[in-house]
């Protein structure tokens, strides 16, 4: 039985060419990049070349890019700087953010008495910019707004240009979580007035264990990990050379093939939607407007039926990997705070199907046939 992987918002497969670059780097460039001999210099050059690739993608200076172990670490780095360096006393976020934002914001609110406010959502689940404007108008202290570009659970894509313009009219700091959009979207920091961005390689066909932070003003950040002073004295520790080579290679691939990739993802997404409409049960996408939806994510509501709670497990038995909740911590399916917030009274089963460049129309057909088989048993 062929395994079909429709959980690419959780993590993506590694591109074969990225794997080969990682392998060559680990085999051939074993020098410590802090050493001054030729092997160390060769390792250092790999770090800086891949930093340049990322900076070119974001249209910024290489000094704005700091390598981290994950998007979560990068996000935490911003928050730490806000409160211990800049003296921020207020956070504005939303109830549908990733846990790396929500849990960190709640920690500072509880531990350090930071004011925490939540922007409302519009009827289409985008951020209510009128409400955000009202929140920012009544602001008498330094404020951080932390919101996301593409929501990891429902695929909603927010207008971050409009968001940044609004936030900056009120002189607040802005963090945009771009973990689900880096590589798939053109993010130009010269046009987008943002203070912080975070990214993770395994969301765009790179390796796990490597990410990066974009810092508009890197000089404002103090050391987060003390040691040998790596990463501009912000994050000490011998650098993950293989991971850095992998993230740069993966991002470069995305840059060179973005249009083709997104067209493929859109064709998969649209075909999946059309085939779901042919099933005997009424199945509704959470985001119906294509203009507001990332092509790689399709989250749908299945009506309640006997056994609907086991639908993800049933799909898995048939060799299809999809998600009924966020894949972030325990390894078990649990209620998603995002889905609970936007669909608090939903009796049916919500499942996220998320796609990659490796998925095919034929795989969609197989999944639809499996669903049809499951529904026949109702």
C-alpha positions in Angstrom: 0.0 0.0 0.0 1.4 3.3 -1.1 1.8 5.9 1.7 0.3 9.3 0.8 1.6 12.2 2.8 -0.9 15.1 3.1 0.6 16.7 6.2 3.1 19.1 4.7 2.2 22.0 7.0 3.6 20.0 9.8 6.8 19.2 8.0 7.9 18.7 4.4 10.0 15.9 2.8 13.6 16.8 2.2 14.5 17.7 -1.4 17.0 15.1 -2.8 19.3 17.9 -4.0 19.2 19.5 -0.5 20.0 16.2 1.1 23.0 15.8 -1.3 24.3 19.3 -0.4 24.0 18.5 3.3 25.8 15.2 2.9 28.7 16.8 1.0 28.9 19.6 3.5 29.1 17.2 6.5 31.6 15.0 4.8 33.9 17.6 3.3 33.6 20.6 5.6 34.2 19.3 9.0 36.3 22.2 10.1 35.2 24.4 13.0 34.0 27.7 11.4 35.6 29.6 14.3 39.1 28.2 13.5 41.5 30.4 11.4 43.1 27.7 9.3 41.9 26.8 5.8 39.4 24.1 7.0 37.8 26.6 9.4 37.7 29.3 6.8 36.0 26.9 4.3 33.3 26.1 6.9 32.9 29.8 7.7 32.4 30.6 4.0 29.5 28.1 3.8 27.8 29.9 6.6 28.2 33.3 5.1 27.2 32.2 1.6 24.0 30.7 2.8 23.3 33.8 5.0 23.8 35.8 1.8 21.2 33.6 0.0 18.6 34.3 2.7 19.4 38.0 2.8 19.0 38.2 -1.0 15.7 36.4 -0.8 14.4 38.9 1.8 16.1 41.9 0.2 18.1 42.8 3.3 21.6 42.9 4.6 23.4 39.7 5.7 23.8 41.4 9.1 20.0 41.1 9.6 20.0 37.3 9.5 20.7 35.2 12.6 20.7 31.4 12.3 18.7 29.5 15.0 17.6 25.9 15.6 14.0 26.5 14.7 11.3 29.1 14.0 10.2 28.7 17.7 13.6 29.7 18.9 13.7 32.7 16.6 10.3 33.8 17.9 11.4 33.4 21.5 14.5 35.5 20.7 12.3 38.4 19.6 10.2 38.3 22.8 13.3 38.1 25.0 14.8 41.2 23.4 11.5 43.1 23.7 11.2 42.9 27.4 14.8 42.8 28.6 16.4 45.2 26.1 13.7 47.5 24.8 11.4 47.6 27.7 8.2 46.7 25.9 5.2 46.7 28.3 2.4 45.6 26.0 1.8 42.7 23.6 -1.0 42.6 21.0 -1.5 39.2 19.3 -4.5 37.0 18.4 -6.0 33.8 19.7 -5.1 31.8 16.6 -1.3 32.2 16.7 1.2 29.4 16.9 2.0 28.2 20.5 5.5 29.7 20.2 3.9 33.1 20.2 0.9 32.5 22.4 2.7 30.6 25.1 5.6 33.1 25.2 3.2 36.1 25.3 1.3 34.5 28.1 4.5 33.8 30.0 5.6 37.4 30.0 2.1 38.6 30.8 1.9 36.4 33.9 5.6 36.6 35.0 6.4 40.2 34.3 3.0 41.9 34.4 3.1 42.8 30.7 -0.3 43.9 29.3 -1.7 41.3 26.8 -4.4 42.1 24.3 -5.9 40.1 21.5 -7.0 41.5 18.2 -10.4 40.3 17.0 -10.9 38.4 13.8 -13.1 39.4 10.9 -15.9 37.1 9.6 -13.4 35.6 7.1 -10.9 35.0 10.0 -8.4 37.6 8.8 -7.2 40.1 11.5 -9.7 42.9 12.1 -7.5 45.9 11.3 -10.1 48.3 12.5 -10.0 46.7 15.9 -6.2 46.6 15.8 -6.2 50.3 15.0 -8.4 50.9 18.1 -6.1 48.9 20.3 -3.1 50.8 19.1 -4.7 54.2 19.5 -5.0 53.7 23.2 -1.4 52.9 23.8 0.8 54.7 26.3 3.7 52.3 26.5 6.1 50.5 24.1 4.1 47.8 22.3 4.9 44.6 20.3 2.4 43.4 17.8 3.0 39.7 17.0 0.8 38.1 14.2 1.3 35.6 11.4 1.3 35.7 7.7 -0.1 32.3 6.9 -2.0 30.4 9.6 -0.6 26.9 10.0 -3.9 25.2 10.8 -6.4 26.8 8.4 -4.2 28.2 5.7 -5.5 31.7 5.9 -3.1 34.2 4.3 -3.1 37.7 5.8 -2.3 41.0 4.1 1.0 41.7 5.9 1.7 44.9 3.8 -1.5 46.5 5.1 -0.8 45.1 8.6 2.7 46.6 8.7 1.6 50.0 7.5 -1.1 50.2 10.2 1.2 49.1 13.0 4.0 51.5 12.0 1.6 54.5 12.0 1.4 53.9 15.8 5.2 53.4 16.2 4.8 49.9 17.6 7.2 47.0 17.0 6.0 44.3 14.6 6.8 40.6 14.5 5.4 38.6 11.6 5.5 34.8 11.9 6.4 33.7 8.4 7.2 30.0 9.2 4.4 28.9 6.8 5.1 31.5 4.0 8.8 31.9 3.7 9.8 30.4 0.3 6.3 30.2 -1.0 5.7 34.0 -0.9 7.8 36.9 -2.0 8.7 38.7 1.2 10.6 41.9 0.6 11.7 43.5 3.8 12.5 46.8 2.0 8.8 47.1 1.2 7.5 45.5 4.3 8.1 47.6 7.4 8.6 44.8 9.9 11.0 44.5 12.8 11.2 40.7 13.1 10.5 37.6 11.0 11.1 33.9 11.8 11.5 30.9 9.5 12.1 27.1 9.7 13.8 25.1 7.0 11.6 22.0 7.3 8.5 23.9 6.2 10.0 24.4 2.7 11.8 21.1 1.9 14.9 21.7 4.1 16.2 19.9 7.1 14.8 20.0 10.7 16.8 21.7 13.4 17.6 24.9 11.5 15.8 28.2 11.1 16.6 31.8 11.1 15.5 35.2 12.5 15.3 38.4 10.5 16.2 41.3 12.8 15.7 44.8 11.4 18.1 46.2 14.1 20.3 43.3 15.2 22.4 45.6 17.4 19.4 45.8 19.8 19.7 42.1 20.7 21.8 41.0 23.6 23.4 37.6 24.0 20.8 34.8 24.3 23.3 32.0 24.6 26.7 32.7 26.2 29.9 31.2 24.9 32.2 31.8 22.0 30.3 34.7 20.6 29.0 33.0 17.4 26.1 34.6 15.4 27.2 38.1 16.2 27.5 37.3 19.9 23.7 36.6 20.0 23.7 32.8 19.8 26.9 31.2 20.9 27.7 27.6 20.0 29.4 25.9 17.1 27.2 26.4 14.1 25.1 23.7 12.4 27.0 23.7 9.1 25.0 21.0 7.4 21.7 22.5 8.5 22.8 26.0 7.3 23.8 24.6 3.9 20.4 22.8 3.8 18.3 25.9 4.6 20.1 28.0 2.0 19.8 25.4 -0.7 16.1 24.8 0.0 15.3 28.5 0.0 17.2 29.0 -3.2 15.3 26.2 -4.8 12.0 27.8 -3.7 13.1 31.2 -5.1 14.0 29.7 -8.5 10.8 27.6 -8.7 8.2 29.5 -6.7 5.7 30.1 -9.5 5.8 26.5 -10.7 5.6 25.2 -7.1 2.6 27.4 -6.2 0.8 26.6 -9.5 1.2 22.9 -8.7 0.0 23.3 -5.1 -3.0 25.3 -6.3 -4.0 22.7 -8.9 -3.8 20.0 -6.2 -5.8 22.1 -3.8 -8.5 23.1 -6.3 -8.9 19.5 -7.6 -9.2 18.2 -4.0 -11.9 20.8 -3.3 -13.9 19.8 -6.4 -13.7 16.1 -5.7 -14.8 16.6 -2.0 -17.9 18.2 -3.4 -18.8 15.0 -5.2 -18.8 12.9 -2.0 -22.2 12.0 -0.4 -21.6 14.1 2.7 -21.5 17.9 2.8 -17.8 18.8 3.3 -17.0 22.5 3.7 -13.6 24.2 3.5 -12.9 26.6 6.3 -11.4 29.2 3.9 -13.5 29.4 0.8 -11.9 32.5 -0.8 -8.9 31.4 -2.9 -7.4 34.9 -2.5 -7.2 34.4 1.3 -5.9 30.9 1.2 -2.4 29.4 1.0 -2.5 26.9 -1.9 -0.6 24.3 0.2 -3.3 24.0 3.0 -6.9 22.8 2.7 -8.7 22.5 6.1 -12.2 21.1 5.8 -15.1 20.4 8.1 -16.6 16.9 7.8 -20.1 16.6 9.3 -20.6 14.5 12.4 -21.2 10.8 11.7 -20.6 7.6 13.6 -16.9 7.2 13.7 -16.1 10.7 12.6 -13.8 11.1 15.6 -11.6 8.3 14.2 -11.5 9.7 10.7 -7.8 10.7 10.9 -6.9 7.3 12.2 -9.0 5.6 9.5 -7.1 7.6 6.8 -3.9 6.5 8.4 -4.9 2.9 8.3 -5.4 3.3 4.6 -1.9 4.9 4.2 -3.0 8.5 4.1 -1.3 11.0 6.5 -3.4 14.1 7.4 -3.9 16.2 10.5 -6.8 16.6 12.9 -4.9 19.0 15.1 -1.6 20.9 15.3 1.6 18.8 15.3 3.7 20.6 17.8 4.3 18.7 21.0 2.9 15.5 22.4 2.7 13.4 19.2 -0.9 12.6 20.0 -4.0 14.3 18.4 -5.5 16.8 20.7 -8.0 19.6 20.2 -6.5 22.6 18.4 -6.7 25.9 20.1 -7.2 27.6 16.7 -10.1 25.3 15.7 -11.6 25.5 19.1 -11.6 29.3 18.8 -13.0 29.7 15.3 -15.4 26.7 15.5 -16.2 26.4 19.2 -19.5 24.6 18.7 -18.5 22.4 15.8 -19.8 18.8 16.2 -18.1 17.5 13.0 -14.5 16.5 12.4 -12.0 19.1 11.1 -9.1 17.8 9.1 -6.2 19.7 7.5 -4.8 18.3 4.3 -1.6 20.1 3.3 0.3 19.5 0.1 3.8 19.5 -1.4 5.5 19.5 -4.7 5.7 15.7 -4.5 1.9 15.2 -4.3 -0.1 14.2 -7.4 -3.6 14.3 -8.7 -3.6 10.5 -8.6 -3.0 10.7 -4.8 -6.0 12.9 -4.4 -8.1 10.4 -6.3 -6.9 7.6 -4.0 -7.7 9.7 -0.9 -11.2 10.5 -2.3 -11.9 6.9 -2.9 -10.8 6.0 0.6 -13.2 8.6 2.0 -15.9 7.2 -0.2 -15.3 3.7 1.2 -15.3 5.0 4.8 -18.6 6.8 4.2 -20.3 3.7 2.7 -19.9 2.1 6.1 -21.9 4.8 7.9 
